[in-house]
Amino acid sequence: MVRELSFLFPILIVVGLMQLQAFVVVGEPQVPCYFIFGDSLVDSGNNNELVTAAKANYKPYGIDFPQGVSGRFTNGRTMADIIGQLLGFPNFIPPYATVTDHEISTGVNYGSGSAGIREESGSHLGDRISLDRQLLNHKTTISRLSVLQSNKTFTQEYLKRCIYLSNIGSNDYINNYLIPNIYPTSNTYTSDRYATVLIQQYSQQLKTLYNLGARKIAVFGLGQIGCAPAEIAMFGTGGKPCVESINDAVKLFNERLKALVDELNKDYSDARFTFINLTSISAPQGDVAILPDVPCCQVREDGQCLPNSRPCPIRVLSVFYDGFHPSEIANTVVAIRSYIAISPMDASPYDISHLARL
């Protein structure tokens, strides 16, 4: 119970903060545009028309979202949505699948459920837009924007002032490394070597983003995947709160990602990369992990919500909405602590509010 309260107490604080948000975030957005890359933690509808099992365009997803069912893998807003609101954007950043020329100047969401750093991650579920493909889509967006603004130099300077968010890598474990009967990676690499290989590829992708004009880039580490209800159901915990072997593997990735961000800041003096530490954010006491939670919705075999099922009635008390994805209230904790760090461990070297001002 003490551990549960250690997480619920900041949630209650955040609820109060969000009630004040409408009065705090006023005027023009703090940056001209906001671009979002990642997986189902940030997907806002890009998977809706894809042939894949990884889609959330059905109830009970979106039950608390203002526009209802949208393709978001949660009951309400994603962490990327809430960060956008904290940055002062009056509307949610639209998904690439439906974005119009009128909308692209304020940003695009490229996130895709089941996507990974590696091209093959999530392929057993069907189509998905890998990070490499998201970067190609962003290149197309820049071309569209340059034509609309009729000045390539202006567009380049414009893009340098925007915030870029990248939250990806979970599927390289959940829908790749942790499924040895489908993917060979766990037989090819030790967990230590796999983390190194992932970071090497991610490094090239973040450099591509820089070469496309990004200068303010928030890079999210992975959460404690071993605490997800679906992973616990699959692997068991041996009496521990979470699947320790999975969290140990994720820790290796996060340590290398933090080092990569430091290296990128050293190598690109005109850019500002920052590392958002989801492990710190989800463990407010530092060495205490979030206790595994029962999914708020009824889940099918793959951990997603059973279509048209009835979710739990008091969703602000649930950390997980389905077997993998956080509830809106958990997303709110992540978003606010990413935007304004409570602990020095939450963000390094900047939180997103500081990044926006640079």
N, C-alpha and C positions, 0 to 999 in steps of 0.2 A: 504493500500500500504506500509506503514512503516513496518508493521509486516512482510509482504511478503519479503521486502528487507532485514529485519533482518536475514532471512534464506538464501536468495539468495546471500548476500554478502560473507558469508563464503564459499558458494559453488564455487563462482568465484575464491576465494583464493585457494580452494582445487584443482580446475582444473589446476591451475598453478603448484601446488605442484606435481600433478600426472604426469605432463609433465616432471618434473625433476626426477621422481622416478627411471627411468632406470639408472640414473647416481649415485643416492644415494645408492640404494640397489645393492651392488656388492659383489662378493666373496661368501664364504660359508654361508648357512643359519645360523641364530643366534642361533637356537636350532636344535637338530638332527631330531625332528619329531613334528608333529602337528595333533592333533586329534580333530574332530569337532562333537558335539552332538547338536541336536535341531530339529527344525521344518522347515516349508517352507522358512523361512528367510535364511536358510543355505543349504537346500536340493540341491544337485548337480546331482540328477538323481536316487536316491534310490527308488522313487515312480514310475518310468517309467514302470515297468513290474507288478506293483501291480494292483489289481482290485479295483479301487478307482476313484472318481471324482476329487480328489486332485492330479492332475498331470499337468505338464507344458511342456510336450515333444511335443509341436506343436507351429507353428507360430501363433501370433507374439512374443511369448516368445523367447528370445535368439537372437533377431534381431541385437543386437550390441555385442554379445558374439563372441570371435574369432573362436570358433568351431561351431557356429550356435546354433540350438536347442539342448538342453542338458538335460532339466528337471529342470532348474533353474527358479524360479518364478519371473523373472524380465527380463528386456531387455538386460542386460549384465552380469556383475559379481555381486555376492553376497558380503555382508560385510565380510563373512568368506574368500572368495577368495582374496579380497583385503588385508586383514590382513595377509594372507599367503604370498602375494607378498612383503608386508612391512617387513615381517620376513626374506625375502631373498630366499624363495623357488622358483625355476625357473619354476616349473610346478604347476598346480592346484592340490590340494589334491583330489585323486579319490574317488568316492562313494564306499561304502562297497559292493554294488550290483555287481560291476564289477572289484574290486581291485584284482590285481595279487600279488603273493608272492614277485615278484621283486619290487613292489611298496610299500608294507606295512611298510617298514622300515622308510619311510619318513612321514607316517601318513595315516589316513583314515577319510573320511567324512561319518558319520552315520545318518545325518539329514534326516528327513522324513516329507513331507508335511502333515498337519492335526494332527501330533503327539502331545501328551501332557505329562505332568507329571502324570496325571491319565490315567489308561489303557483305559477307555471308551471314552475319549475325541476324537472327530472326527470320531467315529465309524459309524455315520449315512452316512458319505461320502464313506465308504468302508474301505479297509485294510489300515493300516499305521503302522509304526514301532515306538511304544511308547518308552519313555525314558528307561523303564525297559528292553525292548527288545534290544535297542541300547547298553545298558551296557552288555547284554549277548553276543551281536555280538563283542563287544570290548574284552571280555574275550576270545572269539574264536580267534580274531586277535593276542592277546598276546601269545596264545598257538602256533599259526603258526609262530610267530616271534621267539619264544624261540627255536623251532625246527630248524629254518633257521640259527639262530645265534649259535646254538649248545652249549649254555652256559646260564643256567637259571639265574645265578647271574649277568652275564653281561647284560642280557635283563632287569633285574630289575633296575640296575643302569642306563641303557640307557633310560628307560621310565621316570625316575625321572627328566631328563633334558628336557623333551618335554613340549610343550605348549598344554593345553587342553582348549577348548572353549565350553561353554554350553549356548545355547540361546533357551530357551523353556519356555512355560507357556501361551503363547497367546491363544492357542487352548483350554486351560482349561477354558477360558472365551468365546472366539468367538464361538467355536464349542463344548460348554458344558453349562456353567453357564448362558449364554445369550440366550439359546434356551430352555425355560421352557416347551414347548410342546413336547420336545423329551427327555430332561435330567432332573432328579428330583433335581439336586443340588441346584438350586435357591429356591426351596420350602423347602429344608432340612436345608440349611445354610443361615445365614445372610452374607452379603459381608465380614464383619469383620471375622466371623468364617470360611468362605470358604478360605480366605487368610491364616488363621492359619493352616487349614487342608492341604492346598497345600504345605505350607512351611514345615510342618512336614514330608510329603512324600518326598519332594525335598531334605530335609536334609539327609534322609536315602540314597537317590540315590547318592548324592555328597559324602557321606561317602563310599559308594560302589566304586565309582570312585577312591577315595583315596586308598582304600584297594586293588585296581587293579594296584596300582603303581603311580598314578598321584600325582604330587607335585606342579605343576605350573598351576593353574586353574583359568581362567577368566570366571566369572559368569555374564551373561547379565541380567539386569532388563528388564521389559517390557516397550515397547513404549506406547505412548498415543493412545490406541486402539480406544477410543472414537472419535478420529480425522480421522479415516479411512473413506473414502467415502462410503463404503458399510454399515458401522455401522450408519453413518449419514442418509443414505437413508432409513435404516430400522427403526431407532428409532426417528429420528428428533432431533433437538437441542433446540427447544423453543427460537430461536433467538440468541442463543450462537454460538460461532465458532465450538464447538465440543459437543459431548454427555457427559455432565459433570458427570452424574451418573456412566458411565462406567469408565471414568478417575479416579473418586474418588475410585472406587473398585480396580482399578489397583494400585493406590497409596498405598493402604493398603498392597497389595502384595509386592510392591517394598520396603516399609519400613521394612517389616519383612525379606525380602531377604537380605537387607543390614545388618541387625542385625545378620542374620544367618552367613554371611560371616565373620563378626567380631568374632562370637562365634567359628567358625571352625578354624580360625587363632589362637585363644587362646587355643583350645583343641588339635590342631595338630601342634606342634611347628616346625616340620620338613617340613611342607607344606606352600605354599604361595597361598592363595585364594585372588582374587580381584573382586570387584563389579564394573561393567560397567553400568553407569547410563544413560540409553537411554533417559530418560525424560530430563535430563540436556543437553544432546547432541542435542536433537531435539528442544530445546528451548534456543537458544544462549543468549537471554537476561535474562535468569533465570526465570522470571515470565510470559513469553510470549510463548504460544504454537504455533507450526506450524499451520498456517491456513489450514483448509481442502482444498484439491486440487482436481481438476477434474482428474479422471483416464486418463492416456495417451492412453490406448487402449480402444476399445469398450468392455464393459463388459456384460456377460450374467447374469442370475438371481442370481447365487451364488457368483458374484463378481469377477470371473476370466475372463481373456480375451476371447472374442469370437474367435473361431478358424479361422485362416486365415484372420482376419480383419486387417485393416490398422491402425497402431498406429499414435500418433501425430508426426509431422515432427521434432520438436525441443525438443528432449527428455531431454536435460540438464535443461530445465525449469520446468520439472514435478517432484514433490515429490513422487507421487504414480504412479506406472506403471499400476496396475489394482485396484480393489476396496479395496485391503488389503495390497499389497506388494509394497515396495519402488522401485523407479527407481534406475538405476546404480549410478546416481549422488548422490542421497540421501544415498545409501549404501556407497559411497566414503566418504561422510561427517562422517558417523558413524564409518567407519573403521579407518580413520586417527585420529579422536578424541579419539577413543579407544586405538589406538597405541601410540599417543602422546597427552595427555590431554591438552586442552587449558585452562580449568577451573578446580579448585580443586574439583568441584562437578562432573566432568566427570568420574573419576575413583577413587576408594578407596580400599586399601591404595596405589595401584600402577596402572599406565597405563601398557599396554601390552609390550611396549618397555623396561620398567623397569623390569617387570616380567621376560622377556626373559634373562635379564642380571644377575638375582639372582642365 
